[in-house]
């Protein structure tokens, strides 16, 4: 499988919750666990977009 952001060959991927791309661990800027079952991740491209970063930082249990 290939990383959608950098093109590396990856075996384990994270899905960005804001652009829905499958990215490698090097392309994930930040991730956190909102609850026991929900894990949010944001890629480096979406971190530079202010609206996505605000949504990531203010995410609460849903």
Beta strands, then each sheet from edge to edge (+ up, - down):
strand 1: 14-15
strand 2: 22-23
strand 3: 28-33
strand 4: 39-43
sheet 1: 1+ 2-
sheet 2: 3+ 4-
end
